[in-house]
Amino acid sequence: MKRFARLLVVFSLCLTCFVGVSQQAMAASLNSSTILAAAPEAVITNSADDKLSTDFGKKIDLNNTNVRSFRKFAGLYPTIAKKVVDNAPYKAIEDVLNIPGLSEKQKETLTANLNNFTLTATDDIFNEGGDRYNNGYY
């Protein structure tokens, strides 16, 4: 009799586990197919992605860039880059030539690179903290 009771308990536990797992699997498959059918695939972007798809991703945005991005143009990194970042924001690209303390050679270097610059509105995602000076590249 005790053996029969033990066997019945084990059988009922196994049956309960099997039914529970199969119900969860069925509910999960129903939910995923319902969600996929009901909601079209959405593209999630943020302000950084939006800016990177404009000239900001191809040129140096004087109001939102970091010092390190000036490395791709000869003569701008690190001294001129720091001055440009320190004196931002700018209203026009040519305003970069009016930075106090620039030597004539530095002005010539900036003038030669004006077509590599762009301006967009200042965005906190690029300007908060110390990211404009040290954005984690070592």
N, C-alpha and C positions, 0 to 999 in steps of 0.2 A: 504494500500500500504506500509506503514511504517513497519507494522508487517511482511509482506511478505519479505521485504528487510532484516529485522533483522533475520528472520528465515533462509533466504538464506545465510547470513553471518555466522551464527552459524553452519549451515550444512557444508559449505565449510571449515571452520576451523577444524571441527571434521574430515572431510574426509582427509584433508591435514595431520593432526596429525596421523591418522590411516595408511595412505600410507607411511609416513616417518618412522614410527616405524616398519612396516612390512618390508620395504626395508633394514633397518639397521639389523634386525634380520636375514633376508635372507643372507645378505652380511657376517655377522658374522659366520653363519653356513657354508657358502661356504669357507670362509677363514680358519676356524679351521679344516675342513675336508681336505682341500687342503694341509695345513701345516702338518697335521698328516700323510697324505699319502706320501708326498714328502720327509720329513726329518725323518730319523731313530732316535730313542731316543738316545741322547748322554749323556754320563756320564761326569759330570763336576767335576774336582778335582783341587786341588792346591798343592803347595809344602808341606804344612803342612799335608794334607791328605796322600800324597805319603810317607812321613816320618813315619806317625803314623801306616802305614800298614807294616812297617819293624820292626826290633828289637827295634827301638825307642819307639814304643808303649808298649813294654813289659819290657824293661830294661831302666836304666837311661843313656841317651846320655850325656856324660860329656861336649860336646861342645855346646849343645843346650837346656839343661834342665833348670828348675828354681829351686830355693832353696827348695820350698815346696815339690817337688817330692821326696826328700831324706827322707821324713817322714815315708815312708813305710819300711825302714830298720833301725833297732835299732842302736843307737849310732852315726848316721850320721847327724842328724838335731839338731840344726841349725849351730853349730860352724864349723864342717867339711864341711858341705854343702856350707857355705859362702866362705870358703877357696877354695873349688873346683871350684865354679863359678867364683871367682875373678881371678883365675889363668888360666882359659881357654883361648884359645883353646889348645887341646892336640893332639899330633901326634900318641901316642900309649896309651892304657889304663894304662899301668904301669907307665907312666909319672906322674900320679896323686900321686904316692908315693914320688915324688921329690919336692913337694910343700914346699917352705921355711917356717920354723916355725912350722912344724908338730911335735908333741910329739911322742914318741915311741908307746904309747897307741893308738893315732890317726892313726898311720901307720898300727898298727895291725888291727884296725877296718876296715880301707880301704882295707887291704890285704884280710881280711875275706869276703869282699863284691866285689872283683874284677869281679867275674862271674855275678854280677848284673849290670855291666856297659857295655856300648857299645859306639862306636864313629862313627859319621857321619860328613860330611863336615858342617862347620858353615853355618847356614841359617838365614838371616835377619828376617824372619817372627817369629823366636823364640828369637832373640837376640836384637831387637831394643827397645829403650826406657828402662824403668826400669822393664820390665816384668820378668827378671830373678830373681829379688829380691822380687817384689811385683806384682804378676800376678792377683790380684783382689779377691783372696779368703780371707775371713775374718772370 
